[in-house]
Each structure stands twice: as structure tokens, then as C-alpha cells.
């Protein structure tokens, strides 16, 4: 397997992990507090997507 394909697969896995974690921890955790499971799940998926993006596209310092 080429390095490019391995990197693409690892990025996809990181996104999936972050989105799932956001859905479970934030989305379902805030469900009872907000009173709307759908809205809190959407917030969790959005938070997980942002976290995944920041992890993958993190530029190292100088």
C-alpha cells in the first residue's frame, strides 16, 4: 500500500472516530438537558467534525 493511500485511510478513520465520539458524548449527553435529542445529536456531530478537521489539519509550529 502506498503512503498516500495509507494517509488517506488514516484521515478517514480519524474523522469517523471524532464524529462518533462527538455524537455519543456531546449529542446524547446533552439530549436530556436540551430536551431535543435530534438537535443535540447534530451539535455533537458538528463538534466531532470540527475536532477531526483540527486534528488532521494541525500545522506544526516552527
DRENLOTOR-215997 format. One record per residue: residue in one letter; x, y, z of N, C-alpha, C, O in turn. Coordinates in steps of 0.05 Angstrom, whole numbers, padded with zeros to 5 digits. Layout:
N
rest/n.X/n.Y/n.Z/ca.X/ca.Y/ca.Z/c.X/c.Y/c.Z/o.X/o.Y/o.Z
A/X/Y/Z/X/Y/Z/X/Y/Z/X/Y/Z
...
//
This chain:
62
rest/n.X/n.Y/n.Z/ca.X/ca.Y/ca.Z/c.X/c.Y/c.Z/o.X/o.Y/o.Z
X/00017/-00023/00000/00000/00000/00000/00018/00025/00000/00038/00026/00014
X/00011/00044/-00016/00027/00068/-00018/00023/00086/00007/00003/00083/00021
X/00042/00104/00011/00040/00122/00034/00016/00140/00031/00003/00147/00051
X/00010/00149/00007/-00012/00167/00002/-00039/00154/00009/-00056/00166/00022
X/-00042/00129/00001/-00067/00115/00007/-00069/00109/00037/-00091/00111/00048
X/-00047/00102/00050/-00048/00097/00079/-00055/00122/00094/-00070/00121/00114
X/-00045/00146/00085/-00051/00171/00099/-00080/00177/00095/-00093/00187/00114
X/-00091/00173/00071/-00119/00179/00066/-00137/00161/00083/-00157/00171/00094
X/-00130/00136/00086/-00146/00118/00102/-00145/00126/00132/-00165/00124/00146
X/-00121/00134/00141/-00119/00142/00169/-00135/00168/00174/-00146/00171/00196
X/-00136/00186/00155/-00152/00211/00158/-00181/00204/00160/-00196/00215/00176
X/-00190/00186/00143/-00218/00178/00143/-00225/00165/00170/-00247/00170/00181
X/-00208/00149/00181/-00213/00136/00207/-00213/00156/00229/-00229/00153/00248
X/-00196/00177/00228/-00196/00197/00248/-00222/00213/00248/-00234/00219/00269
X/-00232/00220/00224/-00257/00234/00222/-00280/00217/00233/-00296/00227/00248
X/-00280/00192/00226/-00302/00174/00236/-00301/00172/00266/-00322/00172/00279
X/-00277/00169/00277/-00275/00167/00307/-00284/00193/00320/-00298/00192/00340
X/-00276/00216/00310/-00284/00241/00322/-00313/00246/00320/-00326/00256/00339
X/-00325/00240/00297/-00354/00244/00293/-00370/00226/00312/-00389/00234/00324
X/-00361/00201/00314/-00375/00182/00331/-00373/00190/00361/-00392/00189/00375
X/-00349/00199/00369/-00345/00208/00396/-00362/00232/00402/-00374/00234/00423
X/-00363/00251/00383/-00379/00275/00387/-00409/00268/00389/-00423/00279/00405
X/-00418/00249/00372/-00446/00241/00373/-00453/00228/00400/-00474/00235/00411
X/-00436/00211/00409/-00442/00196/00434/-00439/00214/00459/-00457/00216/00475
X/-00416/00228/00461/-00410/00243/00486/-00426/00269/00487/-00439/00275/00506
X/-00425/00284/00465/-00438/00311/00465/-00467/00308/00458/-00485/00318/00472
X/-00473/00294/00436/-00500/00292/00426/-00519/00279/00445/-00540/00290/00453
X/-00513/00255/00453/-00531/00240/00471/-00529/00250/00500/-00548/00246/00516
X/-00507/00261/00507/-00503/00272/00534/-00520/00297/00539/-00530/00301/00561
X/-00522/00313/00519/-00537/00338/00521/-00567/00334/00515/-00583/00353/00519
X/-00575/00311/00506/-00603/00306/00499/-00622/00312/00521/-00641/00327/00517
X/-00618/00301/00545/-00637/00307/00567/-00636/00337/00576/-00656/00348/00584
X/-00613/00349/00574/-00610/00377/00582/-00625/00396/00563/-00639/00414/00572
X/-00622/00391/00537/-00635/00408/00517/-00664/00400/00512/-00680/00417/00503
X/-00671/00376/00517/-00698/00366/00513/-00703/00359/00484/-00726/00353/00477
X/-00683/00359/00467/-00686/00352/00439/-00662/00336/00430/-00640/00346/00427
X/-00666/00310/00427/-00644/00292/00420/-00633/00297/00392/-00609/00295/00388
X/-00650/00304/00374/-00641/00309/00346/-00623/00333/00345/-00602/00332/00332
X/-00630/00355/00358/-00613/00379/00357/-00587/00374/00371/-00566/00383/00362
X/-00588/00361/00394/-00563/00356/00409/-00545/00336/00394/-00520/00338/00395
X/-00557/00317/00379/-00541/00299/00363/-00527/00314/00340/-00504/00308/00333
X/-00542/00332/00328/-00530/00349/00307/-00507/00366/00317/-00487/00369/00304
X/-00510/00377/00341/-00488/00392/00353/-00464/00374/00359/-00442/00383/00355
X/-00469/00350/00368/-00447/00331/00373/-00432/00323/00348/-00408/00321/00348
X/-00447/00318/00326/-00434/00311/00301/-00418/00335/00290/-00396/00331/00280
X/-00429/00359/00293/-00415/00383/00284/-00389/00387/00300/-00368/00393/00289
X/-00391/00383/00327/-00368/00386/00344/-00347/00365/00337/-00323/00371/00337
X/-00356/00340/00332/-00337/00319/00324/-00323/00325/00298/-00300/00319/00294
X/-00338/00336/00279/-00327/00343/00253/-00306/00364/00255/-00285/00363/00242
X/-00312/00384/00271/-00292/00406/00275/-00268/00395/00289/-00245/00403/00281
X/-00271/00378/00309/-00248/00367/00323/-00231/00350/00304/-00207/00351/00304
X/-00244/00334/00287/-00230/00318/00268/-00214/00335/00248/-00191/00328/00241
X/-00227/00356/00239/-00213/00374/00220/-00189/00387/00233/-00167/00388/00220
X/-00192/00396/00258/-00169/00408/00271/-00147/00389/00277/-00123/00396/00276
X/-00154/00364/00283/-00133/00344/00288/-00117/00337/00262/-00093/00336/00263
X/-00132/00333/00241/-00119/00325/00216/-00103/00348/00203/-00081/00344/00193
X/-00114/00372/00204/-00101/00395/00190/-00084/00412/00209/-00080/00436/00204
X/-00076/00400/00231/-00059/00414/00250/-00032/00419/00237/-00018/00401/00229
X/-00024/00444/00236/00002/00452/00225/00021/00454/00249/00016/00468/00268
X/00043/00440/00246/00062/00441/00268/00076/00468/00268/00079/00482/00248
X/00086/00476/00292/00099/00502/00295/00126/00502/00280/00133/00483/00265
X/00141/00522/00285/00166/00526/00271/00187/00506/00280/00209/00507/00270
//
